[in-house]
Amino acid sequence: MDSSPRWFQLYPPKDHELTRSFLQRAEAAGYSAVVVTLDSTMLGWRECDLRNGYFPFLHGHGMGNYFSDPVFKKLVEKPIDEAKEAAIQRALDEGNNTCLTWKEVEFICGATNLPVLLKGVTHPADAELALDHGVDGLIVSNHGGRQLDGAIATLDALPEVCDVIRGRIPVLMDSGIRRGADVLKALALGATAVLLGRPYAYALAVAGEKGVWEVIQNLIGEIEVQLGVSGHKAMTQVDRSLLSRHLSS
């Protein structure tokens, strides 16, 4: 819906002017927050993609933000429609930003009037550093488990991050949310809210907008029922006691 809030997910380019241009365009387009992705500065080892030869970026798919950007157009030597392969390579070089540092985070926060959230935080020390560098929120995420095999589960990382933040900024949890009970567990461990990815994507692929709407309705229904079954009347009553185990002697 046109009235829905939209967050701009930024994979920070290396070039500062290009980053600034992305942020300015996001503001002009009516986005209400910027999500800076920290956990995908380069693609992980994705065996299914390798097996299927699935590399859309190499064909220029998913690069609309680059190809339509006035600053990016000045960075390439020839018009994109005349030298698409060179433009693709330049965009990949910019997007594979393994040089991202806390100084870059400070630059991004200073280059936009929108709230800035960092996505991909799983260590409490990074959560503290994020506060020191002026971010407005954190997203505890392991990129849906697609980046680093054996990485810590977000549900395990969440409590320590929340213990460091102590409610000073919102902490959202991403990765692994599939059912209403998952939402309750995340909130019980201190999350302000949760993010969904694959459930929406699967529903969209199967049944379009109607499918996504059904997922939302079912998830809300699950949360309400499981909240009641757990003996609570409101989400504000949910805390870590919900997850306590009392073993009889």
C-alpha positions, 0 to 999 in steps of 0.5 A, a space after each residue: 500500500 502507498 501509505 505503508 512505511 518503507 525502509 531503505 536497505 543500504 548496501 553501502 558503496 565504497 564511493 561516498 558521493 554515491 552513498 550520499 546520492 542513494 541516501 538523498 534519493 531514499 529521502 526524496 522517495 519518502 522512505 522513513 528509515 535507512 537499514 545499513 546491511 553489515 552482514 553482506 559486504 561480499 556474498 557468502 558461499 551459497 552452494 545452491 546458487 553455485 549448483 544452479 548457476 544463479 548469479 543475477 548480478 552478473 547479468 545486471 539484474 537487481 542493479 536498478 539503484 546503480 544504473 538509475 543513479 546520476 552519480 553512478 552514471 558519472 563513474 562509468 566511462 560510457 553510457 550504461 546501455 553501450 557498455 553494460 558489462 563494464 557498468 555491471 563490474 563497476 557496480 559489483 566493485 562498489 557493492 562488495 565493500 569489504 572496507 566498511 568500518 565504524 568511520 563509514 557508519 558515522 559518515 552514513 549517519 551524518 549524510 541523512 536525516 533519516 533514522 539509521 539502523 544497523 543490520 547484522 549485529 550479533 556481538 554485544 561489543 558491536 552493539 555498544 560500539 553502535 551506540 557510541 557511533 550514533 545509530 538509531 537502532 539495531 537489527 540482530 541478524 545473520 542474514 538468514 543463515 545465508 552468509 556464514 555457515 555455522 554462524 551464531 543463531 540470532 535467538 542466541 545472540 539476541 539476549 546479550 545484545 539487549 543486555 548491552 543496549 538496555 532499551 536505549 535504542 530499539 533492537 529488532 530481530 531478523 532471521 528464523 521467524 516463521 511462527 507466532 511462537 517465534 515472535 513471542 520468544 524474541 520479544 521475551 528475550 528483549 527484542 522491540 520487534 521482529 522482521 520477516 523475510 522468507 515467509 513473505 517471499 514464499 507467499 508472494 511467489 505462491 499467491 501474490 499480494 493475497 498470499 502475503 496478506 494471508 501470512 500476516 493474518 495467520 501470524 497475527 492470529 497465532 501470536 494472539 492465541 499463543 499469547 493467551 495460551 501462555 497466560 498473558 493478556 498483552 504483549 507488554 506482559 511478555 518478558 524472559 519469565 515466559 521462557 523459564 524452565 522450572 524443574 522439579 526435584 
